[in-house]
Every structure is written in C-alpha cells, then in structure tokens.
Amino acid sequence: MPAFSQLKNKLNSHPIYNLQFILLCMSSLLFSASFNMLIPELPAYISSLGGAEYKGLIIALFTLTAGISRPFSGKLTDKIGRVPIMAIGSIVCFICGMLYPVLTTVAGFLFLRLVHGFSTGFKPTATAAYIADVIPQNRWGEALGLHGISFSVGLAIGPALGSTIRLYSSMNTLFFTSSFLALLSIIILFNMKETLKDKVKFTPSLLKISRSDIYAKEAIPAAIVTFLSYIAYGCILTLIPDWSDHLGLKNKGTFFVIFTVSSLLVRFVAGKISDTKGRVYVIKIGLVLLVVSLLILATAQSVVGLMVAAFMYGISTGILSPALNAWTIDFSKSNERGKAMSTMYIALEAGIGGGALIAGWYYQDVITRIPTIMYVSSAICILALLYMYKNYRNNQPRFKA
C-alpha cells in the first residue's frame, strides 16, 4: 500500500500525468475500442441480413446522429458537468451492443446505427472540455496528443479484436464484447472528479437549443479545416475493405491498424510542437502529408503501396488531430469549451458522413472508381490547405489574448 500511495502522489504531482488524466485516457481507450471493433464486420453483417445496398448508411447514419447531438452535448457539458455527459456516451455504446443481437432486421440494424451515433456525439465533446479543465493552457497540445494516443490505441485494437472474435465466434459474441468494453469505460468514469464549477441540475429546459447554442463562432476556422480534411476519412471507412481485398489483402482491419499505429508515433511529438511552434504551423504540415497519403492510396497497385498509404495517412492524422483540437480550445471561452468542441465535432461528423455517402453513391461496387474518389478527396484537402495559407500565418499567436 505505501508503494501505491507513492505512485498516486507522483502521478498527481505532474500537471499532465495525474491520476484523473490517466483514468480519462483508459476510459477513452475502452470507449474507442467498443464501437470501432464492429466496423470491419458490419458491411458483411448487413449483407447477411439482406441489406447489401445500404452499406453506405452504416457510417452515414452513425455520424448523422453524432453531429445532431453535438449542440446538446456541448450545452449540457457546460451546464451539468463533464463527467455525466461522458458517461452518457459510454452508456449508449453499452445499450446498443446489447440490442444488436435482438434487432436482427435491416430496419432494426439501421435504427441502432442511428442511435449508436449518439455515443460519439456526447463522450468526445465532454472529454476535450475535461482535459482543458485539468491541464495548463500551455500544454493543451501535448495533453490532447497523449489522450489521442489512448483513443487511437482503442481504434487499433478494436478492429483487430473484432475481426478475431468474428473469426472464431459469432456476431452476437462480438456485439456483447463491444457492450462489455463500454461498461468498463462507464465504471472508470464513476471514479473521476467533476471539474465544472457552478454546475446546475438537469431540467428539460436545458434541451431547448437556440441558434447561439448550435455553434461557437470562434471555432469556425478549426471547423472548416476539420470538415474538409475528414471527408477523406468517410471515403476510407467506406471503401478500404473492398480496396484491400482487390489488392490481395484479406484482413479487413490491417489498413486501420497500420494507420493507427503510425498515428501513435507522432501524436505526442506533434502535440508538443503545436505548443511551441503554433497550431497553424503544425496543421499546415499535417494537411500536406494528408494530400500525399491520399495520392499514394489512389495510385496503389499492391499491398505494399496500400500499407505505405496507410502509414502516411496515420502520420498526417496524428499531426492534425491534436493540433485541431488544441486550436479549437485556444480560442474558446472557458465557460463555453463544450460548445466550441461541439462545433468542431459537428464539422468532423459532417465530413465523415458526407464522405461516406458520396463514396457509397459513386462507388456502386465498381472497384475501378475507388482511385477517382481518392483523387477527389485529396483535392478537397488541398482546399483546406489553401484556406490555411490564405488566412493564417505561421507566426500567429498560439493562444487567445
């Protein structure tokens, strides 16, 4: 016990590596693994239900409700507290995992995908606000990079674990495992201290959303870049399983594992650089690498080319993600961080959902169309880069005055 007490004191003595932050990272890892472990197997699952033509809706419906719920989660995060809103996100994952084996029609499955999206509409918004509460401002980039590593580990092990479970067991086992990981995430949250000062009790009136609750004006620049850069991710989620199979890679989760691992390699360093060199400087680098990765993906003619593209894509997102999150928080008001993060995440969900819908609509199971979709995605990312170069200088102050 004395050894544990010494470890606890050591963790709490550091502004970032404290117990609350570590618990938060553990909860996010489990939450990420919970819903991501389903993704590689859902296209085949909906086909088995007789709904092959609805594959594009697997991601699109999920992101639709995630985006719709952001204004509510942002407002509630700033009113009733960070921890309760994080818990809601994990609870939704837990419930949906239990219901997938019950609702086994195409309509029931699509309904659950719609409901499941509320999970990512709530938890990440409150999580980012919690981090901003417990971490000094001059280290937000570093902290968000570290937290991103935890979330990305879940993103990496989730699909790999899910495909392994499906290989040796049933889809129902996969759904129940997803639900169990979400339950562990909830249990961790119960041990975390609330950081919001001046909380109010929940009342139905808090669910009334005005125009001012929908978005934070100061977060619009980060939202624009996020939207343009995440359209490509929606395309990748929709098309990579088929593109991998076409190039001779049978494990559907391999691309996601590689890009997640490479993302982990740079998140911590990229976050620290954004704290010293500035968010704009780091975002521009990330966008350039994102364009390059998509061009490699479009021209890949072998498994090696696909893996190189996955590695480069991971590097680019590992650079972009913590910088965009920190940039959003930099210019948000301390009592409206939930709303600012909600604005950025609405753009993220709109980009992913829009990319998935467009890719599914144009693709139509014609494999030769995939390179064209990737070329268009890279062109859209170039628009984001041009926006940054036109409006923001590298020597821009890092924080809001």
C-alpha positions as CSV (number, residue, x, y, z in Angstrom):
1,M,0.0,0.0,0.0
2,P,2.8,2.5,0.7
3,A,4.1,1.9,-2.8
4,F,0.7,2.6,-4.2
5,S,0.4,5.8,-2.3
6,Q,3.8,7.0,-3.5
7,L,2.8,6.2,-7.1
8,K,-0.5,8.0,-6.6
9,N,1.3,11.1,-5.2
10,K,3.8,11.0,-8.0
11,L,1.0,10.9,-10.6
12,N,-0.9,13.7,-9.0
13,S,2.3,15.9,-8.8
14,H,2.6,16.3,-12.5
15,P,0.3,18.8,-14.4
16,I,-0.4,16.2,-17.1
17,Y,0.5,12.8,-15.8
18,N,-2.0,12.8,-12.9
19,L,-4.4,10.1,-11.9
20,Q,-7.5,11.8,-13.3
21,F,-6.0,12.2,-16.7
22,I,-4.8,8.6,-16.8
23,L,-8.3,7.4,-15.8
24,L,-9.7,9.6,-18.6
25,C,-7.3,8.0,-21.1
26,M,-8.2,4.5,-20.0
27,S,-12.0,5.2,-20.3
28,S,-11.5,6.7,-23.8
29,L,-9.4,3.7,-24.9
30,L,-12.2,1.3,-23.9
31,F,-14.9,3.5,-25.4
32,S,-13.0,3.8,-28.7
33,A,-12.4,0.0,-28.9
34,S,-16.1,-0.6,-28.1
35,F,-17.6,0.9,-31.2
36,N,-14.6,0.6,-33.6
37,M,-14.4,-3.2,-33.1
38,L,-17.7,-3.5,-35.0
39,I,-16.7,-1.5,-38.1
40,P,-14.8,-4.1,-40.2
41,E,-17.5,-6.7,-39.8
42,L,-20.7,-4.6,-40.2
43,P,-20.7,-4.5,-44.1
44,A,-20.8,-8.3,-44.3
45,Y,-23.3,-8.4,-41.4
46,I,-25.8,-6.1,-43.1
47,S,-25.4,-8.1,-46.3
48,S,-26.3,-11.3,-44.4
49,L,-29.4,-9.5,-43.2
50,G,-30.3,-8.8,-46.9
51,G,-29.4,-5.1,-46.9
52,A,-26.2,-5.0,-49.0
53,E,-27.4,-1.9,-50.8
54,Y,-27.4,0.0,-47.6
55,K,-23.7,-0.3,-46.8
56,G,-23.1,3.4,-47.2
57,L,-25.6,4.0,-44.3
58,I,-23.5,2.1,-41.8
59,I,-21.2,5.1,-41.3
60,A,-23.5,7.8,-42.5
61,L,-26.3,7.2,-40.0
62,F,-23.8,6.9,-37.2
63,T,-22.3,10.2,-38.0
64,L,-25.7,11.8,-38.6
65,T,-26.8,11.4,-35.0
66,A,-23.3,12.2,-33.7
67,G,-23.5,15.5,-35.5
68,I,-27.1,16.3,-34.5
69,S,-26.3,15.6,-30.8
70,R,-23.3,17.8,-30.6
71,P,-25.1,21.1,-29.8
72,F,-27.0,19.3,-27.0
73,S,-23.8,17.6,-25.6
74,G,-21.9,20.9,-25.8
75,K,-24.6,22.8,-23.9
76,L,-25.0,20.1,-21.3
77,T,-21.3,19.7,-20.9
78,D,-21.1,23.4,-19.9
79,K,-24.2,23.2,-17.7
80,I,-24.5,20.0,-15.8
81,G,-20.9,18.8,-15.9
82,R,-18.2,16.9,-18.0
83,V,-18.4,13.5,-16.3
84,P,-22.2,12.9,-16.7
85,I,-22.0,13.7,-20.4
86,M,-19.0,11.4,-20.9
87,A,-21.0,8.7,-19.1
88,I,-24.0,9.1,-21.5
89,G,-21.7,8.4,-24.5
90,S,-20.5,5.1,-23.0
91,I,-23.9,4.1,-21.8
92,V,-25.3,4.4,-25.3
93,C,-22.5,2.1,-26.6
94,F,-23.3,-0.4,-23.8
95,I,-27.1,-0.4,-24.7
96,C,-26.6,-0.7,-28.4
97,G,-24.2,-3.6,-28.0
98,M,-26.8,-5.5,-26.1
99,L,-29.6,-4.7,-28.7
100,Y,-27.8,-5.6,-31.9
101,P,-28.5,-9.3,-31.3
102,V,-32.1,-8.6,-30.6
103,L,-33.0,-6.3,-33.6
104,T,-31.9,-8.6,-36.5
105,T,-33.8,-7.0,-39.4
106,V,-32.2,-4.5,-41.8
107,A,-34.5,-1.7,-40.4
108,G,-33.7,-2.6,-36.8
109,F,-30.0,-2.7,-37.6
110,L,-30.1,0.7,-39.3
111,F,-32.1,2.1,-36.4
112,L,-29.4,1.0,-34.0
113,R,-26.7,2.6,-36.1
114,L,-28.7,5.8,-35.8
115,V,-28.9,5.5,-32.1
116,H,-25.3,4.3,-31.7
117,G,-24.1,7.6,-33.2
118,F,-25.2,9.5,-30.1
119,S,-22.3,7.9,-28.2
120,T,-19.6,9.8,-30.1
121,G,-21.8,12.9,-30.1
122,F,-21.5,13.0,-26.3
123,K,-18.3,11.5,-24.9
124,P,-15.6,13.2,-27.0
125,T,-17.1,16.6,-26.6
126,A,-17.1,16.4,-22.8
127,T,-13.7,14.7,-22.8
128,A,-12.0,17.6,-24.6
129,A,-13.6,20.1,-22.2
130,Y,-12.4,18.0,-19.2
131,I,-8.8,17.9,-20.5
132,A,-8.9,21.7,-20.9
133,D,-10.1,22.0,-17.3
134,V,-7.3,19.9,-15.7
135,I,-4.3,20.7,-18.0
136,P,-2.4,24.1,-18.1
137,Q,-3.2,26.0,-21.3
138,N,0.4,26.0,-22.5
139,R,0.3,22.2,-22.6
140,W,-3.0,21.5,-24.2
141,G,-1.4,20.3,-27.4
142,E,0.7,17.8,-25.5
143,A,-2.2,16.6,-23.4
144,L,-4.6,16.2,-26.3
145,G,-1.8,14.4,-28.2
146,L,-1.4,11.9,-25.3
147,H,-5.2,11.4,-25.0
148,G,-5.3,10.9,-28.7
149,I,-2.8,8.1,-28.4
150,S,-5.2,6.3,-25.9
151,F,-8.2,6.8,-28.2
152,S,-6.1,5.6,-31.2
153,V,-5.0,2.5,-29.3
154,G,-8.7,1.7,-29.0
155,L,-9.1,2.4,-32.7
156,A,-6.3,0.0,-33.5
157,I,-7.0,-2.9,-31.2
158,G,-10.8,-2.6,-31.7
159,P,-11.0,-3.7,-35.3
160,A,-8.3,-6.4,-34.8
161,L,-10.1,-7.8,-31.8
162,G,-13.4,-7.6,-33.5
163,S,-12.2,-9.5,-36.6
164,T,-10.6,-12.1,-34.4
165,I,-13.7,-12.7,-32.4
166,R,-15.8,-13.0,-35.6
167,L,-13.3,-15.4,-37.0
168,Y,-13.7,-17.8,-34.1
169,S,-17.2,-17.0,-32.8
170,S,-20.4,-15.3,-33.8
171,M,-21.6,-11.8,-34.4
172,N,-23.5,-11.9,-31.2
173,T,-20.3,-12.6,-29.2
174,L,-18.8,-9.6,-31.0
175,F,-21.7,-7.4,-30.0
176,F,-21.7,-8.5,-26.4
177,T,-17.9,-7.9,-26.2
178,S,-18.4,-4.4,-27.5
179,S,-21.0,-3.8,-24.8
180,F,-18.7,-5.1,-22.1
181,L,-15.9,-2.8,-23.1
182,A,-18.3,0.1,-22.9
183,L,-19.4,-1.0,-19.4
184,L,-15.8,-0.9,-18.3
185,S,-15.5,2.6,-19.6
186,I,-18.5,3.6,-17.6
187,I,-17.1,2.1,-14.4
188,I,-13.9,4.1,-14.8
189,L,-15.9,7.4,-15.2
190,F,-17.6,6.8,-11.8
191,N,-14.2,7.2,-10.1
192,M,-13.5,10.6,-11.8
193,K,-13.9,14.0,-10.1
194,E,-16.1,16.6,-11.8
195,T,-14.2,19.7,-13.0
196,L,-17.0,22.0,-14.0
197,K,-17.6,24.8,-11.5
198,D,-21.1,26.3,-11.0
199,K,-23.0,23.2,-12.2
200,V,-26.7,23.3,-12.5
201,K,-29.2,20.5,-12.1
202,F,-30.6,19.0,-15.3
203,T,-34.0,20.2,-16.3
204,P,-35.9,19.6,-19.6
205,S,-35.4,23.3,-20.5
206,L,-31.7,22.6,-21.0
207,L,-32.6,20.6,-24.0
208,K,-34.0,23.7,-25.8
209,I,-31.4,24.7,-28.3
210,S,-31.2,28.2,-29.6
211,R,-29.1,29.4,-32.6
212,S,-26.4,30.5,-30.2
213,D,-26.1,27.0,-28.8
214,I,-25.5,25.3,-32.1
215,Y,-22.1,26.7,-32.8
216,A,-19.3,28.8,-31.4
217,K,-18.2,31.5,-33.9
218,E,-14.6,31.4,-32.6
219,A,-14.4,27.7,-33.5
220,I,-15.4,28.2,-37.2
221,P,-11.8,28.2,-38.6
222,A,-11.0,24.9,-37.0
223,A,-14.4,23.5,-38.0
224,I,-13.8,24.4,-41.7
225,V,-10.4,22.7,-41.8
226,T,-11.8,19.7,-39.9
227,F,-14.7,19.3,-42.3
228,L,-12.6,19.4,-45.4
229,S,-9.9,17.1,-44.1
230,Y,-12.3,14.4,-42.7
231,I,-14.3,13.9,-45.9
232,A,-11.4,11.6,-46.9
233,Y,-11.9,9.6,-43.7
234,G,-15.5,8.9,-44.6
235,C,-14.4,7.7,-48.0
236,I,-11.7,5.5,-46.5
237,L,-14.1,3.9,-43.9
238,T,-16.5,3.0,-46.7
239,L,-14.1,1.8,-49.4
240,I,-10.9,0.4,-47.8
241,P,-12.3,-3.0,-47.0
242,D,-13.1,-3.6,-50.7
243,W,-9.9,-1.9,-51.9
244,S,-7.8,-4.1,-49.6
245,D,-9.5,-7.2,-50.9
246,H,-8.9,-6.1,-54.5
247,L,-5.2,-5.6,-53.9
248,G,-4.9,-9.0,-52.2
249,L,-5.1,-8.1,-48.5
250,K,-7.7,-10.3,-46.9
251,N,-7.6,-9.0,-43.3
252,K,-10.0,-6.1,-43.4
253,G,-8.6,-4.4,-40.3
254,T,-4.9,-4.3,-41.4
255,F,-5.1,-0.9,-43.0
256,F,-6.7,0.6,-39.9
257,V,-4.2,-1.0,-37.6
258,I,-1.2,0.4,-39.6
259,F,-2.6,3.9,-39.9
260,T,-3.5,4.0,-36.2
261,V,0.0,2.7,-35.1
262,S,1.7,5.3,-37.3
263,S,-0.6,7.9,-35.8
264,L,0.5,7.0,-32.4
265,L,4.2,7.5,-33.3
266,V,3.7,11.2,-33.9
267,R,0.8,12.4,-31.7
268,F,2.8,13.2,-28.6
269,V,5.6,15.0,-30.5
270,A,3.1,16.8,-32.8
271,G,1.1,18.0,-29.8
272,K,4.3,19.4,-28.1
273,I,5.4,21.1,-31.3
274,S,2.0,22.8,-31.6
275,D,2.5,24.1,-28.1
276,T,5.8,25.7,-29.1
277,K,5.7,26.4,-32.8
278,G,2.0,27.1,-33.0
279,R,-1.1,25.2,-34.2
280,V,-1.2,26.8,-37.7
281,Y,2.4,25.6,-38.4
282,V,1.5,22.0,-37.4
283,I,-1.8,22.0,-39.2
284,K,-0.3,23.0,-42.5
285,I,2.3,20.2,-42.3
286,G,-0.4,17.7,-41.4
287,L,-2.5,18.8,-44.4
288,V,0.4,18.4,-46.8
289,L,1.1,14.9,-45.6
290,L,-2.7,14.1,-45.8
291,V,-2.8,15.1,-49.5
292,V,0.3,12.9,-50.2
293,S,-1.2,9.9,-48.4
294,L,-4.4,10.1,-50.4
295,L,-2.5,10.3,-53.7
296,I,-0.4,7.3,-52.7
297,L,-3.7,5.5,-51.9
298,A,-5.2,6.4,-55.2
299,T,-2.2,5.0,-57.2
300,A,-1.6,1.9,-55.0
301,Q,-1.4,-1.2,-57.1
302,S,-0.2,-3.6,-54.5
303,V,-0.4,-4.5,-50.8
304,V,2.9,-2.7,-50.2
305,G,1.5,0.5,-51.8
306,L,-1.6,0.2,-49.7
307,M,0.4,-0.2,-46.5
308,V,2.6,2.8,-47.4
309,A,-0.6,4.9,-47.9
310,A,-1.9,3.7,-44.5
311,F,1.3,4.6,-42.8
312,M,1.4,8.1,-44.3
313,Y,-2.3,8.6,-43.6
314,G,-1.7,7.8,-40.0
315,I,1.2,10.2,-39.7
316,S,-1.0,13.0,-41.2
317,T,-3.9,12.4,-38.9
318,G,-1.6,12.0,-35.9
319,I,-0.3,15.5,-36.6
320,L,-3.6,17.1,-37.5
321,S,-5.9,15.8,-34.7
322,P,-4.3,17.2,-31.5
323,A,-3.4,20.5,-33.3
324,L,-7.0,21.0,-34.5
325,N,-8.4,20.1,-31.0
326,A,-6.0,22.5,-29.3
327,W,-6.6,25.2,-31.8
328,T,-10.4,25.0,-31.1
329,I,-9.8,25.2,-27.3
330,D,-7.3,28.1,-27.7
331,F,-9.9,30.4,-29.0
332,S,-12.9,29.3,-26.9
333,K,-14.2,30.9,-23.7
334,S,-13.5,28.9,-20.5
335,N,-17.2,28.6,-19.8
336,E,-18.1,27.6,-23.4
337,R,-15.5,24.9,-24.1
338,G,-18.1,22.3,-24.6
339,K,-19.8,24.4,-27.3
340,A,-16.6,25.1,-29.1
341,M,-15.6,21.4,-29.2
342,S,-19.2,20.6,-30.2
343,T,-18.8,23.0,-33.2
344,M,-15.6,21.3,-34.3
345,Y,-17.0,17.8,-33.9
346,I,-20.2,18.7,-35.8
347,A,-17.8,19.6,-38.7
348,L,-15.9,16.3,-38.2
349,E,-19.1,14.2,-38.3
350,A,-20.4,16.1,-41.3
351,G,-17.1,15.5,-43.1
352,I,-17.1,11.7,-42.3
353,G,-20.8,11.2,-43.1
354,G,-20.7,13.3,-46.3
355,G,-17.6,11.4,-47.5
356,A,-19.2,8.1,-46.7
357,L,-22.4,9.0,-48.5
358,I,-20.7,10.4,-51.6
359,A,-18.3,7.5,-51.8
360,G,-21.1,4.9,-51.5
361,W,-23.2,6.7,-54.0
362,Y,-20.5,6.9,-56.7
363,Y,-18.8,3.6,-55.9
364,Q,-21.7,1.2,-56.6
365,D,-19.3,-1.8,-56.2
366,V,-17.3,-0.7,-59.3
367,I,-13.7,-1.2,-58.0
368,T,-12.1,1.0,-60.7
369,R,-13.9,4.0,-59.3
370,I,-12.0,4.0,-56.0
371,P,-8.9,5.8,-57.3
372,T,-11.1,8.6,-58.6
373,I,-12.8,9.0,-55.2
374,M,-9.3,9.3,-53.6
375,Y,-8.1,11.8,-56.1
376,V,-11.2,14.0,-55.3
377,S,-10.6,13.6,-51.6
378,S,-7.0,14.8,-52.0
379,A,-8.3,17.8,-53.9
380,I,-10.7,18.7,-51.1
381,C,-7.8,18.5,-48.6
382,I,-5.9,20.9,-50.9
383,L,-8.8,23.3,-50.4
384,A,-8.2,23.1,-46.7
385,L,-4.5,23.8,-47.1
386,L,-5.2,26.8,-49.3
387,Y,-7.7,28.1,-46.7
388,M,-4.9,28.0,-44.1
389,Y,-2.3,29.6,-46.2
390,K,-4.7,32.4,-47.2
391,N,-6.0,33.3,-43.8
392,Y,-3.3,32.3,-41.2
393,R,0.4,33.0,-40.8
394,N,2.8,30.6,-39.1
395,N,3.8,33.2,-36.6
396,Q,0.2,33.7,-35.4
397,P,0.0,33.7,-31.6
398,R,-0.8,30.3,-30.1
399,F,-3.4,31.4,-27.7
400,K,-6.3,33.7,-27.5
401,A,-5.3,37.0,-25.9
